[in-house]
Amino acid sequence: AITRWCDARRLDVRERVRLFLDVCVAVQYAHNQLVVHRDLKPGNILVGEDGTVRLLDFGIARLLEGNEEGPLPLTTVGYGYALTPEYAAPEQFARAAAGVGADVYSLGVIVYELIAGVMPYTLDRHDLVAAQRTVQDAPPEPLTQAIARTEPGRLDMTARLAVRGLGANSFRSMVRGDLSRILGKALAKEPARRYTSVE
């Protein structure tokens, strides 16, 4: 997964964003072929030893011009939820049409995680109703605060900063401004408020 690859190589924030731009190129290519992925997450983004990004698992992808009607595939979390809760856009929880905007949202979550080492929200993936409420209503935590959040199974703030080769103040100054604004737009609750393309 791209997150483990970045941590293992101790990439700083700039290097992580640079690598993430290759992910964006791959997703934009799929969109240019009229395919929306609908399940983007770090586990579906592999990075080779040479730094080449590979986008995997188009299992729930649909054609942008295709039929959005009909039942969604069965997944490990139940009928009607062909999604990964931590990376799914609000409209996917509502079973609404998931187009380019859903992939833009998922990419926003992924780059947020690459930068801060935690997710924009804390979700209980086993309680889809609560997860849906959080994703649809809660604003993402600012990156400057997220770096300090402690979560089970995740590195603590000191370790996350060390993996990125930064101190707390350097991290905070690096993520303020454009990077936070870009993430705010990518993670907008309404698809119409997000970027209209990955490009």
LOMI-789274 format. One line per 2 residues: for each residue x, z, y of N, C-alpha, C, CB. Coordinates in nm, 3 decimals, m for minus. Glycine has a CB too. Example, Ala and Ser with C-alpha at 12.3 -4.5 7.8 and 13.67 -1.06 7.14 Angstrom:
// LOMI-789274
1.319 0.780 m0.569 1.230 0.780 m0.450 1.320 0.780 m0.330 1.131 0.905 m0.447; 1.285 0.708 m0.225 1.367 0.714 m0.106 1.290 0.787 0.003 1.408 0.572 m0.060
***
This chain:
// LOMI-789274
0.084 0.000 m0.119 0.000 0.000 0.000 0.088 0.000 0.125 m0.096 0.123 0.000; 0.037 m0.059 0.229 0.115 m0.073 0.353 0.153 0.062 0.412 0.036 m0.154 0.455
0.067 0.163 0.401 0.097 0.294 0.458 0.218 0.357 0.388 m0.025 0.387 0.448; 0.218 0.352 0.255 0.331 0.409 0.179 0.459 0.331 0.207 0.299 0.410 0.027
0.447 0.198 0.217 0.563 0.114 0.242 0.628 0.152 0.375 0.522 m0.036 0.243; 0.545 0.170 0.479 0.596 0.207 0.611 0.661 0.345 0.609 0.483 0.204 0.715
0.596 0.440 0.542 0.652 0.576 0.536 0.782 0.579 0.459 0.551 0.672 0.472; 0.789 0.506 0.347 0.910 0.505 0.265 1.028 0.449 0.343 0.887 0.422 0.138
1.003 0.357 0.434 1.110 0.296 0.513 1.126 0.361 0.649 1.084 0.148 0.530; 1.047 0.466 0.672 1.055 0.543 0.797 1.045 0.454 0.920 1.185 0.623 0.801
0.948 0.364 0.918 0.929 0.274 1.031 0.874 0.350 1.150 0.835 0.158 0.993; 0.923 0.317 1.268 0.868 0.379 1.388 0.737 0.309 1.426 0.970 0.374 1.505
0.674 0.354 1.531 0.542 0.302 1.569 0.550 0.152 1.600 0.487 0.378 1.690; 0.652 0.111 1.675 0.665 m0.031 1.709 0.679 m0.118 1.584 0.786 m0.053 1.802
0.761 m0.074 1.490 0.780 m0.151 1.367 0.652 m0.156 1.284 0.894 m0.091 1.283; 0.576 m0.049 1.285 0.448 m0.047 1.212 0.350 m0.145 1.275 0.388 0.096 1.212
0.344 m0.145 1.406 0.254 m0.238 1.475 0.299 m0.382 1.451 0.249 m0.207 1.625; 0.430 m0.406 1.454 0.481 m0.540 1.428 0.440 m0.589 1.290 0.634 m0.543 1.441
0.453 m0.504 1.188 0.413 m0.539 1.052 0.262 m0.560 1.045 0.457 m0.430 0.953; 0.189 m0.476 1.116 0.043 m0.488 1.117 m0.002 m0.622 1.175 m0.019 m0.373 1.198
0.074 m0.677 1.268 0.039 m0.808 1.323 0.040 m0.916 1.214 0.137 m0.846 1.435; 0.126 m0.901 1.113 0.124 m0.994 0.999 m0.006 m0.981 0.919 0.246 m0.969 0.906
m0.056 m0.858 0.909 m0.186 m0.836 0.844 m0.295 m0.908 0.922 m0.218 m0.683 0.832; m0.289 m0.897 1.053 m0.388 m0.964 1.137 m0.385 m1.115 1.118 m0.364 m0.930 1.285
m0.266 m1.172 1.105 m0.253 m1.317 1.082 m0.321 m1.354 0.950 m0.104 m1.359 1.079; m0.301 m1.274 0.846 m0.362 m1.303 0.715 m0.514 m1.293 0.722 m0.308 m1.205 0.609
m0.565 m1.192 0.790 m0.711 m1.177 0.801 m0.769 m1.288 0.887 m0.747 m1.038 0.861; m0.700 m1.324 0.996 m0.749 m1.433 1.079 m0.751 m1.564 1.001 m0.661 m1.448 1.204
m0.653 m1.585 0.916 m0.653 m1.704 0.831 m0.778 m1.707 0.742 m0.524 m1.708 0.744; m0.811 m1.594 0.681 m0.933 m1.587 0.599 m1.055 m1.618 0.683 m0.947 m1.447 0.533
m1.063 m1.563 0.803 m1.177 m1.589 0.891 m1.184 m1.737 0.930 m1.169 m1.502 1.018; m1.068 m1.798 0.951 m1.067 m1.941 0.983 m1.121 m2.025 0.867 m0.926 m1.986 1.018
m1.111 m1.969 0.746 m1.166 m2.036 0.627 m1.312 m1.993 0.604 m1.080 m2.003 0.502; m1.367 m1.922 0.703 m1.506 m1.872 0.701 m1.530 m1.766 0.595 m1.601 m1.987 0.679
m1.427 m1.686 0.567 m1.439 m1.576 0.471 m1.414 m1.444 0.543 m1.339 m1.594 0.352; m1.507 m1.352 0.529 m1.489 m1.217 0.581 m1.459 m1.126 0.462 m1.617 m1.167 0.662
m1.358 m1.041 0.473 m1.310 m0.961 0.360 m1.408 m0.849 0.323 m1.173 m0.901 0.391; m1.449 m0.769 0.419 m1.546 m0.659 0.406 m1.496 m0.537 0.331 m1.666 m0.709 0.338
m1.370 m0.533 0.287 m1.318 m0.413 0.223 m1.168 m0.398 0.252 m1.344 m0.417 0.070; m1.133 m0.416 0.378 m0.992 m0.400 0.416 m0.955 m0.253 0.415 m0.966 m0.462 0.556
m0.843 m0.222 0.352 m0.790 m0.086 0.344 m0.644 m0.098 0.303 m0.872 0.004 0.242; m0.565 0.007 0.324 m0.422 m0.002 0.291 m0.395 m0.044 0.146 m0.356 0.130 0.317
m0.476 0.000 0.052 m0.456 m0.036 m0.088 m0.475 m0.183 m0.116 m0.549 0.042 m0.173; m0.540 m0.254 m0.026 m0.559 m0.399 m0.040 m0.456 m0.478 0.042 m0.700 m0.437 0.002
m0.359 m0.407 0.096 m0.254 m0.473 0.174 m0.120 m0.430 0.115 m0.263 m0.436 0.328; m0.060 m0.520 0.042 0.070 m0.490 m0.017 0.180 m0.555 0.065 0.076 m0.539 m0.164
0.296 m0.493 0.064 0.411 m0.545 0.137 0.525 m0.559 0.037 0.451 m0.451 0.258; 0.582 m0.679 0.028 0.694 m0.704 m0.063 0.822 m0.642 m0.010 0.713 m0.853 m0.083
0.922 m0.639 m0.095 1.053 m0.583 m0.056 1.108 m0.651 0.068 1.153 m0.598 m0.171; 1.076 m0.779 0.085 1.126 m0.854 0.201 1.037 m0.838 0.325 1.137 m1.001 0.165
0.932 m0.755 0.315 0.844 m0.732 0.429 0.729 m0.831 0.439 0.922 m0.737 0.554; 0.709 m0.914 0.336 0.599 m1.010 0.336 0.469 m0.939 0.302 0.626 m1.125 0.236
0.369 m0.961 0.385 0.238 m0.898 0.367 0.151 m0.983 0.276 0.167 m0.877 0.503; 0.081 m0.917 0.183 m0.013 m0.985 0.094 m0.147 m0.914 0.101 0.040 m0.989 m0.052
m0.249 m0.990 0.132 m0.386 m0.939 0.139 m0.452 m0.959 0.004 m0.467 m1.009 0.253; m0.507 m0.853 m0.054 m0.565 m0.857 m0.188 m0.713 m0.824 m0.188 m0.491 m0.761 m0.278
m0.775 m0.843 m0.302 m0.909 m0.797 m0.336 m1.018 m0.849 m0.242 m0.911 m0.647 m0.336; m1.051 m0.974 m0.263 m1.163 m1.033 m0.191 m1.291 m1.019 m0.273 m1.135 m1.181 m0.159
m1.298 m0.914 m0.356 m1.409 m0.897 m0.449 m1.547 m0.888 m0.385 m1.387 m0.776 m0.530; m1.557 m0.832 m0.264 m1.688 m0.826 m0.199 m1.693 m0.913 m0.074 m1.722 m0.681 m0.163
m1.596 m1.004 m0.064 m1.594 m1.096 0.050 m1.715 m1.188 0.045 m1.463 m1.179 0.052; m1.757 m1.235 0.159 m1.867 m1.332 0.168 m1.829 m1.440 0.266 m2.000 m1.264 0.209
m1.888 m1.557 0.245 m1.870 m1.664 0.342 m1.943 m1.627 0.469 m1.921 m1.800 0.286; m1.881 m1.654 0.583 m1.944 m1.623 0.710 m2.076 m1.697 0.727 m1.851 m1.656 0.826
m2.084 m1.818 0.670 m2.208 m1.894 0.680 m2.294 m1.875 0.557 m2.177 m2.043 0.700; m2.251 m1.786 0.467 m2.322 m1.765 0.341 m2.445 m1.680 0.356 m2.232 m1.703 0.240
m2.514 m1.663 0.248 m2.636 m1.585 0.243 m2.601 m1.437 0.241 m2.722 m1.623 0.121; m2.645 m1.362 0.338 m2.620 m1.219 0.343 m2.732 m1.142 0.274 m2.605 m1.172 0.489
m2.830 m1.211 0.221 m2.942 m1.146 0.154 m2.903 m1.110 0.012 m3.067 m1.236 0.155; m2.985 m1.031 m0.049 m2.963 m0.997 m0.190 m2.891 m0.866 m0.205 m2.885 m1.106 m0.258
m2.890 m0.812 m0.327 m2.830 m0.682 m0.349 m2.679 m0.685 m0.337 m2.868 m0.629 m0.485; m2.624 m0.576 m0.288 m2.480 m0.564 m0.281 m2.427 m0.523 m0.417 m2.438 m0.462 m0.172
m2.302 m0.552 m0.447 m2.248 m0.517 m0.578 m2.241 m0.366 m0.599 m2.111 m0.577 m0.595; m2.249 m0.326 m0.723 m2.234 m0.186 m0.759 m2.089 m0.146 m0.740 m2.280 m0.161 m0.905
m2.067 m0.030 m0.681 m1.932 0.021 m0.664 m1.925 0.161 m0.722 m1.891 0.020 m0.514; m1.809 0.221 m0.710 m1.791 0.355 m0.766 m1.870 0.460 m0.690 m1.645 0.391 m0.765
m1.918 0.429 m0.570 m1.993 0.528 m0.495 m2.143 0.506 m0.501 m1.948 0.529 m0.352; m2.190 0.405 m0.571 m2.333 0.391 m0.591 m2.388 0.256 m0.552 m2.405 0.495 m0.515
m2.515 0.238 m0.582 m2.582 0.113 m0.550 m2.596 0.097 m0.399 m2.719 0.106 m0.618; m2.577 m0.025 m0.354 m2.598 m0.055 m0.212 m2.481 m0.023 m0.122 m2.716 0.019 m0.164
m2.376 0.036 m0.176 m2.262 0.071 m0.093 m2.136 0.004 m0.145 m2.243 0.222 m0.088; m2.124 m0.124 m0.122 m2.004 m0.198 m0.159 m1.905 m0.183 m0.044 m2.035 m0.350 m0.190
m1.848 m0.066 m0.034 m1.758 m0.036 0.076 m1.668 0.080 0.039 m1.837 m0.005 0.205; m1.564 0.096 0.117 m1.478 0.214 0.108 m1.510 0.297 0.232 m1.323 0.176 0.099
m1.574 0.413 0.215 m1.628 0.486 0.331 m1.529 0.509 0.444 m1.679 0.617 0.287; m1.404 0.541 0.412 m1.306 0.572 0.517 m1.275 0.452 0.607 m1.178 0.621 0.455
m1.294 0.331 0.556 m1.256 0.211 0.632 m1.374 0.123 0.669 m1.158 0.131 0.551; m1.494 0.162 0.628 m1.612 0.078 0.651 m1.663 0.091 0.794 m1.723 0.116 0.553
m1.712 m0.020 0.846 m1.771 m0.023 0.980 m1.910 0.040 0.976 m1.779 m0.169 1.034; m1.956 0.092 1.090 m2.089 0.155 1.093 m2.200 0.067 1.038 m2.123 0.193 1.234
m2.196 m0.064 1.066 m2.303 m0.152 1.020 m2.303 m0.169 0.868 m2.290 m0.288 1.086; m2.189 m0.147 0.804 m2.185 m0.157 0.659 m2.262 m0.042 0.594 m2.040 m0.159 0.610
m2.255 0.076 0.653 m2.332 0.188 0.603 m2.482 0.162 0.617 m2.294 0.317 0.677; m2.519 0.093 0.724 m2.660 0.063 0.750 m2.708 m0.058 0.671 m2.682 0.039 0.897
m2.619 m0.116 0.589 m2.649 m0.233 0.507 m2.688 m0.354 0.592 m2.762 m0.200 0.408; m2.637 m0.356 0.714 m2.660 m0.471 0.801 m2.557 m0.579 0.768 m2.652 m0.430 0.952
m2.578 m0.698 0.821 m2.483 m0.807 0.800 m2.345 m0.763 0.849 m2.529 m0.937 0.873; m2.245 m0.783 0.767 m2.109 m0.743 0.801 m2.025 m0.869 0.820 m2.046 m0.651 0.690
m1.998 m0.903 0.944 m1.921 m1.022 0.975 m1.781 m0.989 1.018 m1.990 m1.104 1.082; m1.727 m1.072 1.103 m1.591 m1.057 1.154 m1.572 m0.918 1.215 m1.559 m1.165 1.259
m1.673 m0.869 1.283 m1.665 m0.737 1.347 m1.635 m0.625 1.250 m1.793 m0.707 1.419; m1.685 m0.635 1.127 m1.658 m0.532 1.026 m1.510 m0.533 0.989 m1.745 m0.554 0.901
m1.452 m0.651 0.976 m1.309 m0.659 0.946 m1.226 m0.609 1.065 m1.270 m0.803 0.911; m1.268 m0.638 1.186 m1.198 m0.590 1.305 m1.198 m0.437 1.305 m1.264 m0.645 1.436
m1.313 m0.379 1.275 m1.325 m0.233 1.270 m1.231 m0.175 1.165 m1.470 m0.191 1.241; m1.234 m0.231 1.044 m1.148 m0.181 0.935 m1.000 m0.193 0.972 m1.175 m0.259 0.805
m0.963 m0.302 1.038 m0.825 m0.317 1.083 m0.790 m0.208 1.185 m0.803 m0.458 1.145; m0.885 m0.174 1.270 m0.864 m0.065 1.365 m0.836 0.067 1.295 m0.984 m0.049 1.456
m0.911 0.095 1.189 m0.889 0.219 1.112 m0.751 0.216 1.048 m0.999 0.237 1.004; m0.713 0.102 0.992 m0.584 0.090 0.923 m0.468 0.112 1.020 m0.571 m0.047 0.854
m0.472 0.047 1.135 m0.361 0.062 1.229 m0.359 0.204 1.286 m0.371 m0.043 1.343; m0.476 0.264 1.304 m0.483 0.404 1.347 m0.408 0.492 1.246 m0.632 0.450 1.360
m0.437 0.470 1.118 m0.372 0.548 1.012 m0.222 0.520 1.008 m0.436 0.517 0.876; m0.183 0.395 1.026 m0.040 0.363 1.028 0.032 0.435 1.140 m0.019 0.212 1.042
m0.034 0.449 1.253 0.028 0.510 1.370 0.028 0.662 1.362 m0.043 0.465 1.497; m0.089 0.722 1.328 m0.104 0.867 1.334 m0.084 0.937 1.200 m0.240 0.902 1.387
m0.095 0.863 1.090 m0.080 0.926 0.959 m0.204 0.996 0.909 0.031 1.022 0.964; m0.312 0.989 0.985 m0.443 1.042 0.946 m0.549 0.940 0.987 m0.470 1.182 1.011
m0.671 0.965 0.942 m0.783 0.875 0.974 m0.842 0.912 1.111 m0.891 0.882 0.863; m0.921 0.821 1.170 m0.985 0.853 1.298 m1.090 0.964 1.286 m1.050 0.728 1.354
m1.143 0.984 1.164 m1.243 1.087 1.138 m1.209 1.155 1.007 m1.387 1.025 1.132; m1.260 1.275 0.990 m1.250 1.342 0.861 m1.382 1.320 0.790 m1.217 1.495 0.877
m1.377 1.252 0.675 m1.498 1.218 0.600 m1.497 1.282 0.462 m1.513 1.066 0.587; m1.615 1.317 0.415 m1.632 1.356 0.276 m1.685 1.233 0.205 m1.730 1.481 0.259
m1.597 1.163 0.131 m1.636 1.036 0.069 m1.741 1.054 m0.038 m1.514 0.968 0.010; m1.766 1.179 m0.082 m1.867 1.204 m0.185 m2.004 1.233 m0.126 m1.824 1.320 m0.273
m2.012 1.242 0.006 m2.140 1.262 0.075 m2.159 1.144 0.171 m2.144 1.400 0.151; m2.218 1.036 0.118 m2.231 0.914 0.197 m2.320 0.931 0.319 m2.285 0.803 0.112
m2.418 1.020 0.311 m2.506 1.042 0.427 m2.426 1.104 0.541 m2.627 1.133 0.389; m2.346 1.206 0.509 m2.263 1.269 0.612 m2.156 1.172 0.662 m2.196 1.396 0.556
m2.096 1.095 0.571 m1.995 0.996 0.611 m2.057 0.893 0.705 m1.935 0.926 0.488; m2.176 0.847 0.672 m2.243 0.750 0.758 m2.267 0.808 0.896 m2.375 0.705 0.694
m2.316 0.931 0.902 m2.341 0.996 1.031 m2.213 1.004 1.114 m2.400 1.137 1.010; m2.104 1.044 1.049 m1.977 1.057 1.121 m1.931 0.921 1.175 m1.869 1.116 1.029
m1.930 0.819 1.088 m1.881 0.688 1.130 m1.970 0.627 1.238 m1.874 0.593 1.009; m2.101 0.650 1.229 m2.192 0.591 1.327 m2.197 0.668 1.458 m2.330 0.581 1.269
m2.169 0.798 1.456 m2.191 0.879 1.575 m2.066 0.941 1.638 m2.285 0.987 1.543; m1.969 0.982 1.556 m1.853 1.057 1.608 m1.750 0.963 1.669 m1.788 1.141 1.497
m1.700 0.997 1.787 m1.593 0.915 1.844 m1.463 0.940 1.767 m1.574 0.945 1.995; m1.378 0.840 1.754 m1.249 0.864 1.689 m1.167 0.962 1.772 m1.171 0.731 1.671
m1.093 1.047 1.704 m1.007 1.142 1.774 m0.894 1.066 1.844 m0.951 1.248 1.675; m0.863 1.101 1.967 m0.751 1.034 2.034 m0.622 1.048 1.952 m0.730 1.091 2.175
m0.542 0.943 1.950 m0.416 0.945 1.875 m0.327 1.063 1.914 m0.340 0.814 1.897; m0.329 1.097 2.042 m0.244 1.206 2.090 m0.283 1.340 2.028 m0.253 1.216 2.243
m0.409 1.355 1.986 m0.453 1.477 1.917 m0.444 1.461 1.765 m0.597 1.512 1.958; m0.469 1.340 1.716 m0.473 1.316 1.572 m0.338 1.345 1.506 m0.514 1.172 1.543
m0.229 1.321 1.576 m0.098 1.343 1.517 m0.080 1.490 1.477 0.013 1.299 1.614; m0.149 1.580 1.544 m0.134 1.724 1.517 m0.233 1.773 1.410 m0.154 1.803 1.645
m0.327 1.690 1.370 m0.428 1.734 1.273 m0.366 1.758 1.136 m0.540 1.630 1.261; m0.408 1.865 1.072 m0.363 1.897 0.937 m0.475 1.864 0.840 m0.320 2.047 0.925
m0.442 1.789 0.735 m0.541 1.752 0.633 m0.480 1.773 0.497 m0.588 1.606 0.651; m0.562 1.818 0.400 m0.511 1.834 0.264 m0.460 1.700 0.210 m0.620 1.891 0.171
m0.346 1.705 0.142 m0.291 1.585 0.081 m0.216 1.494 0.178 m0.399 1.508 0.018; m0.209 1.532 0.304 m0.137 1.453 0.405 m0.017 1.532 0.455 m0.230 1.414 0.523
0.082 1.460 0.502 0.197 1.525 0.564 0.151 1.603 0.687 0.305 1.422 0.603; 0.222 1.712 0.720 0.189 1.783 0.843 0.247 1.707 0.962 0.242 1.930 0.838
0.217 1.755 1.081 0.257 1.684 1.203 0.409 1.664 1.208 0.209 1.760 1.327; 0.485 1.767 1.179 0.630 1.756 1.187 0.682 1.648 1.093 0.696 1.890 1.154
0.629 1.645 0.971 0.674 1.545 0.873 0.628 1.405 0.915 0.619 1.579 0.733; 0.505 1.392 0.966 0.457 1.260 1.009 0.541 1.207 1.124 0.308 1.268 1.051
0.576 1.293 1.218 0.660 1.251 1.329 0.800 1.214 1.281 0.667 1.360 1.435; 0.854 1.292 1.188 0.988 1.265 1.136 0.993 1.130 1.066 1.032 1.375 1.040
0.888 1.098 0.990 0.883 0.969 0.920 0.881 0.854 1.022 0.757 0.961 0.827; 0.827 0.879 1.138 0.819 0.777 1.243 0.940 0.783 1.337 0.691 0.794 1.323
1.029 0.879 1.316 1.150 0.891 1.397 1.122 0.930 1.541 1.224 0.762 1.395; 1.016 1.009 1.561 0.976 1.045 1.696 0.953 1.195 1.709 0.850 0.969 1.736
0.969 1.244 1.831 0.925 1.379 1.864 0.782 1.371 1.916 1.019 1.444 1.970; 0.716 1.485 1.930 0.576 1.489 1.972 0.556 1.424 2.108 0.526 1.633 1.976
0.642 1.454 2.204 0.626 1.398 2.338 0.647 1.247 2.338 0.724 1.464 2.436; 0.746 1.199 2.264 0.770 1.054 2.256 0.651 0.984 2.194 0.898 1.025 2.175
0.597 1.043 2.088 0.481 0.984 2.022 0.365 0.974 2.121 0.440 1.066 1.898; 0.337 1.082 2.189 0.223 1.084 2.282 0.239 0.982 2.393 0.206 1.223 2.342
0.359 0.969 2.447 0.377 0.871 2.555 0.369 0.728 2.501 0.512 0.893 2.626; 0.409 0.708 2.375 0.406 0.575 2.317 0.263 0.527 2.289 0.488 0.572 2.189
0.173 0.618 2.250 0.039 0.576 2.209 m0.063 0.579 2.323 m0.009 0.664 2.097; m0.024 0.635 2.436 m0.116 0.633 2.551 m0.124 0.492 2.606 m0.070 0.732 2.661
m0.228 0.463 2.678 m0.237 0.334 2.746 m0.293 0.224 2.658 m0.103 0.293 2.796; m0.222 0.110 2.653 m0.273 m0.010 2.586 m0.309 0.013 2.440 m0.170 m0.119 2.595
m0.223 0.081 2.367 m0.248 0.100 2.224 m0.378 0.178 2.203 m0.130 0.175 2.158; m0.400 0.282 2.278 m0.524 0.359 2.266 m0.646 0.277 2.308 m0.516 0.488 2.350
m0.631 0.195 2.412 m0.743 0.111 2.456 m0.777 0.005 2.352 m0.709 0.043 2.590; m0.675 m0.055 2.292 m0.698 m0.156 2.186 m0.773 m0.093 2.069 m0.564 m0.217 2.138
m0.728 0.025 2.028 m0.796 0.093 1.917 m0.938 0.132 1.955 m0.718 0.218 1.876; m0.959 0.176 2.078 m1.094 0.211 2.121 m1.189 0.093 2.110 m1.091 0.262 2.265
m1.141 m0.025 2.146 m1.226 m0.144 2.138 m1.248 m0.186 1.993 m1.163 m0.260 2.217; m1.143 m0.183 1.911 m1.156 m0.221 1.770 m1.249 m0.126 1.695 m1.019 m0.223 1.702
m1.251 0.001 1.735 m1.332 0.101 1.665 m1.466 0.129 1.734 m1.254 0.230 1.655; m1.509 0.039 1.821 m1.639 0.056 1.886 m1.749 0.060 1.781 m1.665 m0.059 1.988
m1.850 0.141 1.805 m1.959 0.157 1.708 m2.041 0.029 1.692 m2.051 0.272 1.750; m2.065 m0.041 1.801 m2.146 m0.163 1.797 m2.054 m0.284 1.781 m2.233 m0.176 1.925
m2.084 m0.371 1.684 m1.999 m0.490 1.663 m1.979 m0.573 1.788 m2.059 m0.576 1.555; m2.081 m0.583 1.873 m2.072 m0.666 1.993 m1.970 m0.613 2.093 m2.208 m0.676 2.060
m1.933 m0.486 2.083 m1.836 m0.426 2.175 m1.693 m0.436 2.124 m1.871 m0.282 2.200; m1.676 m0.483 1.999 m1.542 m0.499 1.942 m1.485 m0.635 1.981 m1.545 m0.485 1.788
m1.361 m0.658 1.944 m1.302 m0.790 1.964 m1.381 m0.891 1.883 m1.151 m0.792 1.923; m1.398 m1.009 1.938 m1.477 m1.113 1.869 m1.398 m1.182 1.760 m1.528 m1.216 1.968
m1.267 m1.163 1.758 m1.185 m1.219 1.650 m1.065 m1.128 1.631 m1.140 m1.367 1.682; m1.002 m1.140 1.517 m0.881 m1.064 1.489 m0.768 m1.112 1.579 m0.841 m1.075 1.341
m0.767 m1.241 1.604 m0.664 m1.299 1.689 m0.656 m1.231 1.825 m0.689 m1.447 1.706
***
